[in-house]
Amino acid sequence: MQYISTRGAAPALDFEAAMMTGLARDGGLYVPAEVPQMSRAEIAALASLSYEEAAFRVMRPFIGGTFTDAEFGDLIEKAYANFGHAARAPLKQLAPNHFLLELFHGPTLAFKDFAMQLIGQMFQAALSRSGDRVTIVGATSGDTGSAAIEAFKGLENVDVFILFPHGRVSEVQRRQMTTPTEGNVHAIALDGDFDACQGKLKDMFNHFDFRDEVGLAGVNSINWARVLAQVVYYFTSAVALGAPHREVSFTVPTGNFGDIFAGYIAKRMGLPIGDLIVATNQNDILHRTLTSGAYTKGTVEPSISPSMDIQVSSNFERALFDAYGRDGTVVAGQMDELKASGGFTISQGAIDALRDTYLSGRASEDETRAAIASELKASGELLCPHSAVGVHVARQHLGATPMVTLATAHPAKFPDAVEQASGIRPPLPTRMARLYDLPERVTRLPDDLDALETFIRDNRA
Ligand SMILES: *Cc1c(COP(=O)(O)O)cnc(C)c1O
């Protein structure tokens, strides 16, 4: 299995190299050269399996010779062993034909754990085999960083530096990043918003001397291995609701487009997905783009669903690549235009292709709070604000096809917003009740490439 860049000018890599690299050297993102297919019989057979067994079957064709079957099965087992729910990704029913896929039972209470726990295991296995050492730098709007620190803390051969926007993550998110004591993990509060963090990360990857000097590796949602891990729960949930014998639709609270793109991959593999709906908060660049055909960067307006506060949606480039018939030169041109002028216009053919695959909707702050309150009343379910954005949008698309809304975080990760909307302050699960008592360790840095690179050089092992 080979991986190619969305900008068409970087070498094709195998799974291991694509995972270790993250961003391609031409600035593009790696995608599989071909998407493996699962037959109806193979999909139907998932129904009787554990989450881990289903994960093995869905992901195996993508990893080529990187791990043996026995190794890969073992890594998957370890990745999900410390989740707080035996089903890993349980489904709950909200209303007739509306279901909630709870993706928040991992160690940091957000769906990011599904990918990050597995990627931690896979990095460790690959690095201990090669003897290499890497420096992982990640940018986070809150959940990726905590999931990465949790997954990589204490691992040999890896230093981890996480950039988060100072003052713009929730207290639980911040504490999950700043309280681990392992010396190989470092939380950096950057003076800027999430797009600034992500921009600095891209600058570091494009600074090849630095990249090679420290052995830079990326685990942001642009990393193909993360997208892959997220493909699994589309299969397990759809099969639980009757796929492949009937279609299932999904609504996905979206920021960087990684999670919903995983749904698209599931569909390409043969899973009968009906609608695939992008749900955004007031930072609605994706909804506007799908509506108007113009991708125009605005400024981030902080919201109560901070993990979706984004104006540059990195994984959207993967969707564009397919929409443009996999023409990397066109994608590279549009991305240059984005960098130079803050936007680009998608061709008619490409926007038609995108609209064939993705529907979209947005929820304002008031609509998000109202969805938290009304869902509590209707089904007793207390939603986090991100999941509430999804539920608000999904409700506009309910019909004969079962709808699954992805619940991307636990309400206790955002207790202030949830309490304000519902009157209920959700408690942390008991396994993490000490979080508020532990001392924090964090470095505040300006939005400046030199300062960041110096800090990283000086603090690697
Ligand atoms: C990361 C995140 C999202 C957005 O997911 P993308 O893959 O970036 O689109 C939504 N909700 C929560 C809670 C998140 O942590």
The ligand as a Gaussian input file, in Angstrom:
#p B3LYP/6-31G(d) Opt

LIG

0 1
 C      -11.178000      17.706000      17.352000
 C      -12.578000      17.812000      17.766000
 C      -13.613000      18.053000      16.841000
 C      -13.331000      18.309000      15.383000
 O      -12.813000      17.168000      14.737000
 P      -12.044000      17.322000      13.336000
 O      -11.540000      15.975000      13.021000
 O      -10.929000      18.305000      13.608000
 O      -13.008000      17.858000      12.345000
 C      -14.909000      18.060000      17.300000
 N      -15.191000      17.879000      18.603000
 C      -14.235000      17.656000      19.524000
 C      -14.618000      17.471000      20.953000
 C      -12.902000      17.604000      19.144000
 O      -11.958000      17.367000      20.052000

